Amino acid sequence: MVNGGLSASGRCPDPGQAGDNKGNAMPGSASARHPRGGLYFEDFKVGRVFKHGLTRTVTQMDNMLFSNMTLNPQPLHIDAHFCETETQWGRPLMNSLFTLGLMIGISVNDTTVGTTIGNLGMTDVKFPAPLFEGDTIRVETEIIGARESKSRTDAGIVDFYHRAYKQDGVLVAECKRQGFMLKRPPQTVAV
């Protein structure tokens, strides 16, 4: 373990599971990960909470690049003078869609890298407190639902509840997300 409980691979370890020294389950165990590190549908148990080890300090460059790439001219994000003279914040507010993307992105390394077929949707997206340049966010993900796919036998649907907190513990973003996830491939039997 390195970096405050992260495995050498950067993923949260799987407590209680047999694994190697990189935080990966051993091949053949019930929770062997995808070669890229993601978990399969069967690994997502309702009630499980992932406290993601990756954190990120946000910058004004993040704000400028994201706002410009998405053609968002909102001065609330990109105009320091406007923010100082015409807003209650007194400084640029981080673009909320950047915050949403970062929150979900931080979760991917521990949960879905290589095993997501696609995102099915996001609901209940909220930003209860502002996020500013220099703030550092950490993310938690709770599994709030899981069901087999009705249309594909090799997949299931997982309901994720993501929460992002800044360095002082204040909740700055949350959302519910449905992911269409691969099931574990059938074991190959040697003949």
C-alpha positions, -999 to 999 in steps of 0.1 A, spaced: 0 0 0 11 35 -8 -4 70 -8 -28 68 21 -42 33 14 -40 32 -23 -25 2 -40 6 6 -62 -19 6 -91 -36 37 -77 -69 17 -70 -86 14 -37 -78 -21 -23 -106 -46 -20 -107 -53 17 -113 -89 26 -104 -102 -9 -74 -123 -16 -50 -103 -38 -16 -95 -49 6 -67 -36 -10 -43 -62 -45 -44 -47 -57 -68 -74 -77 -99 -67 -60 -131 -75 -70 -148 -108 -99 -172 -102 -111 -154 -71 -147 -142 -70 -136 -106 -75 -108 -108 -102 -107 -75 -120 -108 -68 -157 -72 -66 -172 -76 -28 -172 -86 -28 -135 -124 -24 -136 -149 -45 -116 -176 -66 -133 -213 -63 -127 -213 -92 -102 -188 -72 -80 -211 -43 -73 -230 -51 -41 -257 -27 -30 -244 -7 0 -208 -10 -9 -190 24 -6 -158 32 -25 -136 60 -9 -115 68 -39 -79 75 -32 -73 99 -61 -79 135 -53 -76 166 -75 -68 203 -69 -87 223 -94 -72 253 -112 -83 283 -132 -67 268 -162 -91 238 -158 -120 263 -157 -107 282 -188 -100 252 -209 -132 234 -201 -154 265 -206 -137 273 -239 -138 237 -252 -175 235 -245 -181 270 -260 -194 283 -226 -188 321 -225 -203 325 -190 -182 352 -172 -190 336 -139 -163 310 -149 -138 329 -170 -138 366 -162 -121 375 -129 -130 412 -131 -167 404 -137 -166 380 -107 -149 406 -84 -173 434 -93 -206 418 -101 -210 385 -82 -215 374 -46 -185 351 -50 -158 377 -57 -138 352 -78 -145 328 -107 -167 298 -98 -156 264 -112 -178 253 -141 -203 228 -126 -201 205 -156 -163 203 -151 -170 194 -115 -195 167 -125 -171 152 -150 -142 153 -125 -163 136 -98 -173 107 -120 -139 105 -136 -121 101 -103 -144 71 -96 -135 52 -128 -101 39 -118 -115 20 -88 -148 8 -104 -155 7 -141 -123 11 -163 -126 -15 -191 -160 -29 -179 -184 -1 -188 -205 -7 -219 -220 28 -216 -236 53 -192 -274 51 -193 -280 84 -176 -275 107 -146 -302 121 -123 -304 142 -91 -273 162 -100 -267 188 -74 -240 213 -65 -248 223 -29 -217 245 -23 -193 264 -46 -160 251 -58 -131 275 -65 -96 275 -79 -73 259 -54 -99 236 -38 -91 199 -37 -118 174 -41 -121 138 -30 -149 114 -41 -170 86 -26 -192 63 -46 -220 42 -31 -237 13 -50 -274 19 -45 -288 -6 -70 -279 -34 -94 -300 -56 -117 -295 -80 -145 -301 -66 -180 -334 -77 -196 -319 -74 -231 -284 -88 -227 -273 -119 -208 -237 -106 -206 -245 -74 -188 -262 -57 -159 -272 -22 -148 -255 -6 -117 -268 25 -99 -240 46 -86 -243 75 -61 -213 98 -64 -204 125 -39 -176 150 -41 -162 169 -11 -137 197 -10 -107 197 14 -128 210 44 -153 182 41 -180 203 25 -201 185 -1 -197 203 -35 -214 179 -59 -235 147 -60 -254 127 -86 -269 93 -93 -257 75 -124 -267 43 -141 -239 23 -158 -244 -6 -183 -218 -30 -170 -202 -62 -184 -207 -94 -165 -177 -115 -157 -168 -137 -187 -174 -174 -183 -144 -193 -169 -124 -211 -196 -120 -247 -186 -87 -264 -197 -93 -296 -216 
